[in-house]
């Protein structure tokens, strides 16, 4: 099988405008990507669980902050917890019968968190 040759990025009739367009500096990210705490529940291989009917509760110490339902892709979004978090939280993951599956601490300074297993 022959190796495919890529065409050059700029042809022989290059203008200064084309060069300037290519060399523009890329703007660096200055803040978090997510504006609210997002938690993903995955297995040991990093594959999200099917979490229809599951929900989670997030606590600050012993005070309940918010409960939220997982979507079917293993993601739960806490709308009342801004990121980057400034305090430690604890998340409890429940099934549809309110049985606790996992309890994990979430450290301060995060915008997303993965519950593994």
N, C-alpha and C positions, 0 to 999 in steps of 0.2 A: 504494500500500500504506500502510495506517495505521500510525502509530508506536504501539507498545505502551506502555502506561502501567504503571509498577511500583507496587505497593501500598506504602503507608507502612510503615516498619519497626515502628513502635509505633502501635497504635490509640488511640482517644480514651479508653479506660479503662486508662491506664497506671498502674502501681503503682511505688512507689519501689524495690521488689525488682527489677523488670524493668530499671529504669534502672541500678541498681548492677551488675547482672549484665553489662550491655553495656559499662560503663565500667571493668571490671577491667583492670589493667595486664597487658600481655603479658610473660611471662618472657623475658629475653634469653638467648641461647645463650652459655655461658661456656667451652665446650671444643670440640674437633673433632667433626664429625659422624661420620666414619669412625674406628674405633679401630685399624684396620690399613691399611697402604698398599694402595691400589687404583689400578690402571693401566688406562686405556682406550685401545685402538688404533683410531684413526679416520682417514678420508680427509680431503682438503682441505676438504670441505664439512661436516665434523663428523659424518658418518654412520659408525657403527661397522662394521668389517670383519666378515665371517663367518670366525671364527678356530678352527673345529673342527680339532683336531690340532696347533695351534700351542702353543708354550710360551715361557716367559721365564725368564731368570736375572737375579738382582740381585746386584751386587757392591758391596762397600765397599772402594775402592781396587782391589787385585788379589785380595782374598779373596772367595770365593763365599759369599753369605749364604743364598740360598734359590733353588730353582727351583719354578715353579708352572705349571700348564696354564691356557690361556685357555679360557673357556667359549665357546659358539657366538655370543655377542653382543659379542665383542671386549673382554671384561673379564678381568683376571687379579688375583688377591687374594693378597698376601704376608702370611701369618699370623704370621711371625716379625719383622715390621718394624712396630713401633708408631708411631702418629702423635701429634702432629706430629713429623716426622723431625728428628733432631738432627744428623745428618751428611749429607754428599753421598753419593749412590749412583749407580751406572751400571746401566742396564738393557739387556740384549740380548734381542731377540725372534727366535725361531727357528721354522722351519716343521717339519712332521712328519719331514723328512729331515735335520734338525739343521743346515740352512743358515741363517746369520745374515742376517736381513732388516734390522734396525735396531739401532743402538747409540746410546743417548741418555743424557746426564747428568740426574740428578734432584737438584735443589738441596735443601738442608736447609730445614726449616720447612714442609713440605707434608703433606697427608693424601691427596691424589689427584693423578694426573698423567695427561696425555694424550700419547700418541705419535701424531704427525700424519704421515700418508703411509706 
